[in-house]
């Protein structure tokens, strides 16, 4: 970690030093300010327990620096009542194909992970990335990739070669392996490659993104104190002050490997998305997938309305306080999305299932409504 931080600091200083010697000044005039405010109301249980929260507030500013090809982006806001720092990086665009970033950014892994909160398909992210907690005290899912990481990133996006195909490669060296992995030995390399295509004919709108992602690093798997007693056999068990059993450590320092594949396909008013992920830390293996379908109805009714459905499943090879190892738990989501001007209203109904047959918890169904304004 110390070596990587020193390398990042040294590289940043060298880049800034080279600016004054080689780059001609240009006006600081090209900037973009954007963001979103999200408020959520959810209810679960019988009778339902209702809660209303300010889910997210994002401010994002991107501006060209007074040197050609240089850009700086800063993002901050609030998640609930907690102040958060989003993407904040220095960017250098070498040419129309190549871009470099240094700072804090979204790791180039998977399709959903590259999607900004204001453009998510459903209110809560999929179990693959553990973005949402479905109303429970602890979030669910694999939690394999952090939402943001510090490091270096390079993106190569080529123009369309034939039939609208545009290949891309993204590579990064980051200082993190995911939130349930001890971050004291933070080293991970990430590579994502694939292609995008876009064809728009008179009676056909076709768009597709296909990607393969991989990551490798060294770290140690751990799990923070949970609200539930594990259903399987965990590693080291302790009892916290509240009397709940929690998992402190699963093993020694080990290699961490991640693989993922994703596809996003649009055919006129129908959008299909699929994503798969697998993770291995020593002998602990986890995997999962997510399938999403979106039907846009604006050509059939006088409103920008969409129907959303998603099915997802996760299997973990160790107890995490929510389910037994090797047993799948799944979630089915049905939703409605309505966009009007700068506003968006999402309504989702989520059913959390365990082992395809039983509910994970009593009254585990949850209704969520989110109102968002973008600016």
Secondary structure, DSSP 8 states (H G I E B T S, - for coil): -HHHHHHHHHHHHHHHHHHHHH--B--S--EEEEEEEEEEEEEETTTTEEEEEEEEEEEEEEEE-SBTTEEEEEEEEEETTEEEE--EEEEEE-SSSEEEEEEEE--S--SGGGS-GGG-SSSS--TTTT---TTSSS--S---S-S-EEEEEEEEE----STTEEEEEEEEEES-S-TTEEEEEEEEEEEEEEEEEEEE-SS-EEEEEEEEEEEEEEEEE-----SS--SS--SEEEE-TTS-EEEEE--SSEEEEEEEEEEEEEETTEEEEEEEEEEEETTEEEEEEEEEEEEE-TTTSSSEEEEEEEEEEEEESS--SSS-TT--EEEEEEEEEEEETTEEEEEEEEEEEETTTEESSTT--EEEEEEEEE-
